[in-house]
């Protein structure tokens, strides 16, 4: 084994790093998705949505069949994207306080959707 | 009898130079250089690829929930849709499908869903009993092995380029190996001399495996080079048609899914359905895909695209109608993975994957033994 590694010369270092790094990287890169921070429910245009807040401050509204708490009626917010069933709306479209989301500076960050 | 890689030993009576000073053919030097220096990385990629080939089957052994009885021609996707919807009424059902398990009848189907809190989850459904056999989340064993194999589970594009560039090394090793092995065609039935030294039998075994693996090394090497080129060059695939842009899309009722399936079966009579997929992005169509009248194409080649807002068909992709270049794009995967003929081809690919890994190992043994001999000669 040592003779083999010796024969690899300087190639052994990148090779060893490349083979070992996936093991080290596993918990970091393959983290399971964590539940988004729940804010509550909103209703507009006859639809009921469960609201979550993303790390960048934007809201993700997912269609819901029933509300676990009284929904807040809104004028239709401006959508900026769609992601696997969720409507992404601008941070400024919904007041975080109204929904019970903690206000944060991230609310002001630009969102690309 | 022709022995390969003639390492000149000098004429009788002539002074034998130390092994390191012996002049060897360029092909032999290249073969040794690339084979040895990259043996660790190449062996790792070969081994992980081999495991990835049968990773679904390994999951089948250790995870009872992935077992089931399925047939793409008769599986009731609408009923499976209803089953998932009843279990998670607020979830967005992203897709239900085979996920590269289509050519076998012993797997459950997999539903990928996004829960109301945004987390992803997968459910396994046995279509023959129409029951949910289990649930899971996070990366599966299959996913990890595949990711490990083709981008070493590392971020950015460079690990992918690094791994796929090993295809060049494989082809170079193949060519230089053949150039080095004089009259190689006589070696197919030459058994290793097990009773001789390690250097001798490992060399014999290396050549024997190399000869029988020629076709496999060529297939894996060329498809790997293709993956390298495919990533670096503009795509040869025709873009999927777009649906009407929308931002609200509740999970549809099973009756609508049933109508989509009917449309797909009407366009592709006798299709073996492999996936029903809801949009990821705002202009994505619904996709109903499957295997239909084409050999050596991936599961997603034949597909019907439907606008989820209007239920109108917005396009179709038919394997038999693809231009040669695009057809190749859809053929490289089955060739590389060996999953086009069910368990039989998977096991063949696994066997030759192990042989390829053994080539790396025997090559290293040969080298280390040769170094030992050279060191002895110098003493």
Interface residues (C-beta under 8 A of the other chain):
Chain A: X3 X4 X7 X8 X9 X11 X12 X14 X15 X16 X18 X19 X21 X22 X25 X26 X29 X30 X32 X33 X34 X35 X36 X38 X47 X50 X52 X60 X62 X63 X64 X65 X66 X79 X81 X82 X83 X84 X85 X86 X87 X88
Chain B: X36 X37 X38 X39 X40 X41 X44 X89 X90 X92 X94 X114 X115 X116 X117 X118 X119 X120 X137 X138 X139 X144 X147 X148 X152 X153 X154 X155 X159 X162 X246 X247 X248 X249 X250 X251 X278 X279 X280 X281 X282 X364 X367 X368 X371 X372
